[in-house]
Amino acid sequence: NFVKMDSGTFGIAVGDNGTILHWNGVSWQSQTSSTSKDLNGVDLLSTTDAWAVGKNSEIVRWDGVSWTNYAAPLNAELLSISMVATDDIHAVGGSGATIKWDGVAWFEVFSPTPSEPIYGVSMVNSTHGFAAGESGRIMHWDGVEWSDHITPTGNRLNSVAMITAS
């Protein structure tokens, strides 16, 4: 479902039934997964720090050696994840799910779209991030909370990618 590359020699792909693949610069290799649940999104900061999210609130973390499961603060399908730092990670998903990792635990963050799915998230830094979802919805993270933005479409937005806040 999703691939994230850190460099030309390290990348991770995730998919159905807990599939996790690792790119070593030459070929894709299977990794032992800590879950059998479908994984929808992955992000990484380095070869020793990656997270993936998926169905039934599944959250798994790579530490450079193995994948470990983490408890989610809500029950929703998680669809996308974006990392700013090891203690600043956001994930989004079904029913307006918005959660944040603070370096110790995942916690739920207020969502201005409590009933509509959010399909993609892209964090620029700790005070700027954007998420996209159903009905053309785009939300902005200001370092404290998510706010809604009006867009010129009512069509579903599946993904968002940002380089800077502007």
C-alpha positions, 0 to 999 in steps of 0.5 A: 500500500505504501513505500517510504525511502530514506535514501537510495539504500534504505526503504520500507514498503508495507501492505496487506496481512502485515507485509513489510519489505525492506530495500537494501539498495539492491533488492527488496527483502521480507522482514519479520512483521509483528502483525498480521493486520493490513498496514496502510502507511509508513514513514521513517526518519532513519534506518533505525526509526520507522513507524507503520499504521493500519487496520484496527488501530494497528501501530508498529515501530521499527527500531533497526532490529525488529518491529514492535506493536504499540497501543492506539488511543482509539479504535479506527483504521489508521491510513497515513503517518508522518514523522517530524522527529522521534517525539513528534509523529502524527497519524490519521484515519477513518472517522476523522481519527487524528493521533499524535506520538509525543515520544512516550505514548500515542494520544488522541487529538481533537479532529474538526472532522469527527465523522469523515475519513482522513486519508493522508497527512504530511508534517512540515515541522512541529508547527505546520502539517496538513491532512487531506480527506473526504469531501475535499477536506484539508486540515492544518496543524499549527503545533497545538490543534487541527483546523479546517480549510475550505477547498475548491473541490468536494471530491475525496483527497487521498494524499497530501505532500508538503515541502514547506508551510507555504 
